[in-house]
Amino acid sequence: MSLQWNDAPLNLEPYWMPFTANRQFKAAPRLLVSAQDMHFTDIDGRQILDGTAGLWCVNAGHNRKPITEAIQRQAGTLDYAPPFQMGHPEAFVAAEKLVQMAPKGLTRAFFTNSGSESADTALKMALAFHRMRGDVHRVKLLGRERGYHGVNFGGIAVGGIAGNRKLFGTGLAGVDHIGHTHDPARNAFSQGEPEHGGVEMANAVEARMLALHDPSTVAAIIVEPVAGSTGVLVPPKGYLKRLREICDKHGILLIFDEVITGFGRLGRAWAADRFEVTPDIVTCAKGLSNGAVPMGAVLVKENIYQGFMEAAAAGAIEFPHGYTYSGHPLAAAAASATLDLYREDGLFERAAALEHYWQEAAHSLRGLPHVKDVRNLGLVAGIELESIPGQVGKRAFSAFLQAFEQGVLIRVTGDIIALSPPLIIEKAHIDQLFGTLQQILGRLE
Ligand SMILES: Cc1ncc(COP(=O)(O)O)c(C=O)c1O
């Protein structure tokens, strides 16, 4: 029988789905039709527990009334306003709320529409900042192996995932990568921040990469404080602090991509707060508007903003960059309501309070067949499975399908299960999530 939606046949063919095995999906679709708080409802009317906050974005839970109403109000008042040489109040209100929540010293917010756009915006800011100050040799960008900064050309250039790069030509010039921070030989099954190798790994950045490039030619280093998309790689203790010191020593801007780690995911507003390391630039998106309307932002230190203001001629556009939908009225209204809700409901503190329970539940999977690592921080967990030889990803994908069958949404990347629930999660949901996984992993081929 063909699929029906709104009393008409639903044709799946015209939509070319992103990051999806289109042929496989269209042969056996998984369709979600509504959501509330911790649950989706699928097209068959089944309740699906959201173990991934959508795609790491619905931190306040689904369909929260204050956010939905703010969007509805805004849509009926000002649907759109051009953002170039024009403005509307809601964008300024959202920016003020965002910088009030920002890591200390980051005082200005530039709006984008996604994490990918935030990454590319941040890289352009870094390059332009040095150049506008006359430091014209700082033209190189360093990313990190296993980093994910979205899918635009800048993001894939500094990103460290071969599969996202190899089909797309030669990428940006002047980009190199530092080593990733994953050391399973010493740090497997770490609870929270791994113990071993943090300072050593950061020192290796200075010794190898910077000597190779001459530090005075490097504009910025961009890292995810905790790598999410490549499978929850928590940096060992001391790594980020040492990286900050190295950047300071060499006049290199440090960019934290907090698209996943921002907005309470790690039990504080930002990873920068959790690790007590202040970057020069922070990129964010996802949780900024609770996923309800696309929105991203780049936060910068005051000296970066002032660098642009001082270098440009009076009356000139200081940063020739922006998007038709930067600070879109609906997105701004959603962000404003979302940031209020995080504060009013104390959701970041709630994530911190649940971290221990979450950690215990995640590590209860240790010892099950094929489980070769469990790692966690805040309300994030990664469960890494042994791959079937020659079929990387197949085993975890099978777990994903079985979990969906059993009413639980998990996310998989390669053979790693990555979990990141809405911060409103209750202990009973945590039990259900890991209980289901325990069952599935217990008999996974
Ligand atoms: C760290 C990080 N940066 C950037 C992005 C890209 O965000 P978007 O898909 O909104 O472009 C993601 C998405 O998962 C991400 O995790």
The ligand as an SDF file (V2000), in Angstrom:
LIG
                    3D

 16 16  0  0  0  0  0  0  0  0999 V2000
   30.2120   21.3340   15.6160 C   0  0  0  0  0  0  0  0  0  0  0  0
   29.3100   21.5790   14.4490 C   0  0  0  0  0  0  0  0  0  0  0  0
   29.5470   22.6070   13.6310 N   0  0  0  0  0  0  0  0  0  0  0  0
   28.7650   22.8790   12.5780 C   0  0  0  0  0  0  0  0  0  0  0  0
   27.6770   22.0950   12.3060 C   0  0  0  0  0  0  0  0  0  0  0  0
   26.8380   22.3800   11.1100 C   0  0  0  0  0  0  0  0  0  0  0  0
   25.6010   22.8660   11.4700 O   0  0  0  0  0  0  0  0  0  0  0  0
   24.4370   22.9530   10.3810 P   0  0  0  0  0  0  0  0  0  0  0  0
   24.0420   21.5580   10.0540 O   0  0  0  0  0  0  0  0  0  0  0  0
   23.3750   23.7460   11.1120 O   0  0  0  0  0  0  0  0  0  0  0  0
   24.9660   23.6930    9.2110 O   0  0  0  0  0  0  0  0  0  0  0  0
   27.3820   21.0170   13.1290 C   0  0  0  0  0  0  0  0  0  0  0  0
   26.2180   20.1490   12.8510 C   0  0  0  0  0  0  0  0  0  0  0  0
   26.0250   19.1140   13.4320 O   0  0  0  0  0  0  0  0  0  0  0  0
   28.2210   20.7410   14.2160 C   0  0  0  0  0  0  0  0  0  0  0  0
   27.9990   19.6940   15.0110 O   0  0  0  0  0  0  0  0  0  0  0  0
  1  2  1  0
  2  3  1  0
  2 15  2  0
  3  4  2  0
  4  5  1  0
  5  6  1  0
  5 12  2  0
  6  7  1  0
  7  8  1  0
  8  9  2  0
  8 10  1  0
  8 11  1  0
 12 13  1  0
 12 15  1  0
 13 14  2  0
 15 16  1  0
M  END
$$$$
